[in-house]
Amino acid sequence: MECRTLGRTGLRVSEIGMGTWQTFDVSGRTADAHCARIAEEALGHGYNFFDTAPMYGEAERVLGIALEERRDEALIATKVLESSARAARASIERSFELLRTDVIDLFQIHNMAGWREVTPVLKAFQAEGRIRYIGITDYRVSNYPEVLEAMRTGDFDAVQIPYHLGERSCRREILPLAREMNLGVIVMTPIAPLFNRNLLLGPLSKADLSILAPYGVRTPGQALLKYLLADPAVSTIIPATSKVERVAENAAVSDGEPLPPEACERLERLL
Ligand SMILES: NC(=O)c1ccc[n+]([C@@H]2O[C@H](COP(=O)([O-])OP(=O)(O)OC[C@H]3O[C@@H](n4cnc5c(N)ncnc54)[C@H](OP(=O)(O)O)[C@@H]3O)[C@@H](O)[C@H]2O)c1
């Protein structure tokens, strides 16, 4: 697994990281253990970046158990989604408990919730050394003007946005500004977009992907990830999976040559 630098944090993050929305929102000993196997498999394949959130139900708790024994091999990114400073403080403290760690590598303001009130709270935790870096996320392209405004404050180290074959709006302003300000770029929903989970996999599963074989691409999911890795503005992509075998499939896109522009354009034409 190749790594890229997460902007000005200087952290080296695996090109493929792991999301946990839905897939780690499980309970019971068997389901917890299955997620721990997924995380272990991920570490074995060189993933070092794990993204979670209090909003993902049981995911922080389950990830906390999964990474407890191998905490030093993982970078943990979580989030806070509260509108007041007081509620944010309580949520952040709970994340430390559930994630079973004293230090969180990246704390992100989830969907920009109360970002003006919550940023000073994150900075206070950072000053105490409990949070290393802070970031923002938003799944709404319509909210990009506010994301850009927050980025321009200079308070944040990373931004997490949707980016995939069918959604490339971030290329207009978000990615150029992230580059100019040296912010890390984390890509959410690379395979199954939130409101149309079959938008990408549907057409790709019917397409002839043989021209991508020289780049190691064997499956529609790999084509989607390889496409995003061709963009040097991306620091890490965080597909989620509930299947142990998918961990290796997704990690493999980091091997071999990047897709050339003509292969990327061909994929774009498939949609
Ligand atoms: N506002 C925010 O901050 C925000 C919003 C959305 C997401 N996120 C973060 O971004 C992460 C990723 O987004 P997401 O989970 O919504 O979507 P995603 O990662 O694009 O899609 C996840 C789905 O894709 C399937 N999948 C994974 N690898 C595959 C492959 N190689 N081939 C075919 N299917 C594959 C998985 O199914 P199987 O289980 O069958 O493998 C899973 O159901 C989240 O988990 C979360 O951490 C953040």
The ligand as an SDF file (V2000), in Angstrom:
LIG
                    3D

 48 52  0  0  0  0  0  0  0  0999 V2000
  -20.6330   13.6030    6.0360 N   0  0  0  0  0  0  0  0  0  0  0  0
  -19.6260   12.8030    6.2220 C   0  0  0  0  0  0  0  0  0  0  0  0
  -18.6820   13.1340    6.9070 O   0  0  0  0  0  0  0  0  0  0  0  0
  -19.6280   11.4530    5.5460 C   0  0  0  0  0  0  0  0  0  0  0  0
  -20.7020   11.0860    4.7320 C   0  0  0  0  0  0  0  0  0  0  0  0
  -20.6500    9.8500    4.1000 C   0  0  0  0  0  0  0  0  0  0  0  0
  -19.5560    8.9930    4.3130 C   0  0  0  0  0  0  0  0  0  0  0  0
  -18.5440    9.3760    5.1340 N   0  0  0  0  0  0  0  0  0  0  0  0
  -17.3940    8.4550    5.3860 C   0  0  0  0  0  0  0  0  0  0  0  0
  -16.9840    7.9180    4.1340 O   0  0  0  0  0  0  0  0  0  0  0  0
  -17.0210    6.4910    4.2070 C   0  0  0  0  0  0  0  0  0  0  0  0
  -17.3310    5.9020    2.8510 C   0  0  0  0  0  0  0  0  0  0  0  0
  -18.6030    6.2820    2.4140 O   0  0  0  0  0  0  0  0  0  0  0  0
  -19.8440    5.2470    2.3710 P   0  0  0  0  0  0  0  0  0  0  0  0
  -19.6360    4.1670    3.3610 O   0  0  0  0  0  0  0  0  0  0  0  0
  -21.0730    6.0550    2.4480 O   0  0  0  0  0  0  0  0  0  0  0  0
  -19.7960    4.7330    0.8720 O   0  0  0  0  0  0  0  0  0  0  0  0
  -18.7760    3.8320    0.0360 P   0  0  0  0  0  0  0  0  0  0  0  0
  -17.5740    3.5140    0.8310 O   0  0  0  0  0  0  0  0  0  0  0  0
  -18.6480    4.4950   -1.2760 O   0  0  0  0  0  0  0  0  0  0  0  0
  -19.6600    2.5520   -0.1880 O   0  0  0  0  0  0  0  0  0  0  0  0
  -19.7700    1.5450    0.7900 C   0  0  0  0  0  0  0  0  0  0  0  0
  -20.4110    0.3480    0.1390 C   0  0  0  0  0  0  0  0  0  0  0  0
  -19.6250   -0.0480   -0.9880 O   0  0  0  0  0  0  0  0  0  0  0  0
  -19.4720   -1.4310   -1.0010 C   0  0  0  0  0  0  0  0  0  0  0  0
  -18.1100   -1.7120   -1.4780 N   0  0  0  0  0  0  0  0  0  0  0  0
  -16.9130   -1.4550   -0.8930 C   0  0  0  0  0  0  0  0  0  0  0  0
  -15.9100   -1.8570   -1.6670 N   0  0  0  0  0  0  0  0  0  0  0  0
  -16.4750   -2.3900   -2.7860 C   0  0  0  0  0  0  0  0  0  0  0  0
  -15.9580   -2.9830   -3.9700 C   0  0  0  0  0  0  0  0  0  0  0  0
  -14.6370   -3.1060   -4.1790 N   0  0  0  0  0  0  0  0  0  0  0  0
  -16.8540   -3.4170   -4.9050 N   0  0  0  0  0  0  0  0  0  0  0  0
  -18.1730   -3.3030   -4.7180 C   0  0  0  0  0  0  0  0  0  0  0  0
  -18.7250   -2.7550   -3.6100 N   0  0  0  0  0  0  0  0  0  0  0  0
  -17.8720   -2.3060   -2.6630 C   0  0  0  0  0  0  0  0  0  0  0  0
  -19.6720   -1.9190    0.4010 C   0  0  0  0  0  0  0  0  0  0  0  0
  -20.4420   -3.0910    0.3390 O   0  0  0  0  0  0  0  0  0  0  0  0
  -19.9080   -4.4580    1.0560 P   0  0  0  0  0  0  0  0  0  0  0  0
  -20.1520   -4.2510    2.4900 O   0  0  0  0  0  0  0  0  0  0  0  0
  -20.7560   -5.4790    0.4080 O   0  0  0  0  0  0  0  0  0  0  0  0
  -18.4450   -4.5780    0.7090 O   0  0  0  0  0  0  0  0  0  0  0  0
  -20.4750   -0.8190    1.0740 C   0  0  0  0  0  0  0  0  0  0  0  0
  -21.8250   -1.1500    1.1780 O   0  0  0  0  0  0  0  0  0  0  0  0
  -18.0950    6.2140    5.2660 C   0  0  0  0  0  0  0  0  0  0  0  0
  -18.0550    4.8910    5.7200 O   0  0  0  0  0  0  0  0  0  0  0  0
  -17.7610    7.2720    6.2730 C   0  0  0  0  0  0  0  0  0  0  0  0
  -16.6540    6.8700    7.0640 O   0  0  0  0  0  0  0  0  0  0  0  0
  -18.5410   10.6070    5.7270 C   0  0  0  0  0  0  0  0  0  0  0  0
  1  2  1  0
  2  3  2  0
  2  4  1  0
  4  5  1  0
  4 48  2  0
  5  6  2  0
  6  7  1  0
  7  8  2  0
  8  9  1  0
  8 48  1  0
  9 10  1  0
  9 46  1  0
 10 11  1  0
 11 12  1  0
 11 44  1  0
 12 13  1  0
 13 14  1  0
 14 15  2  0
 14 16  1  0
 14 17  1  0
 17 18  1  0
 18 19  2  0
 18 20  1  0
 18 21  1  0
 21 22  1  0
 22 23  1  0
 23 24  1  0
 23 42  1  0
 24 25  1  0
 25 26  1  0
 25 36  1  0
 26 27  1  0
 26 35  1  0
 27 28  2  0
 28 29  1  0
 29 30  1  0
 29 35  2  0
 30 31  1  0
 30 32  2  0
 32 33  1  0
 33 34  2  0
 34 35  1  0
 36 37  1  0
 36 42  1  0
 37 38  1  0
 38 39  2  0
 38 40  1  0
 38 41  1  0
 42 43  1  0
 44 45  1  0
 44 46  1  0
 46 47  1  0
M  CHG  2   8   1  16  -1
M  END
$$$$
